Amino acid sequence: KHITDIETISKIIENSTIKPQLIFKDSVTCGISAYAKERLVLGSKQLEEQLDINYLDLLSYRNISNHIAEVLGVIHQSPQVIVLINKQVIYNVTHHNIQVEGILNKL
């Protein structure tokens, strides 16, 4: 699910009370980000069984990334994966540390 407005962040936070939510912040011109995205895509079937995947194109929507940092209390990074359960950040990882296995282990 693509994040294109700030209101979507409120919905993602609320939906985390029903099903875990993952936010992937992608810097589309960054090689490290492309590599992280590829790992997530390869593991997407495993992830989709456990949580909802939400995608943010950081370069197009930097204001939304800033909003995420503010409301969730995380430092802005790129690439970045944030996992929410019950409106709380339970996992926040960046760069080469973005691994499907790491995400699944936190659920």
WOLIN-V764692 format. One record per helix or strand of 2 or more residues. SS is the DSSP state (a for helix, b for strand). FROM is the first residue (numbers start at 1). TO is the last residue. If there is no record, write none. Layout:
# WOLIN-V764692
<<SS;FROM;TO> <SS;FROM;TO>>
This chain:
# WOLIN-V764692
<<a;6;15> <b;20;26> <a;31;42> <a;44;50> <b;51;57> <a;62;72> <b;80;85> <b;88;94> <a;95;97> <a;100;106>>
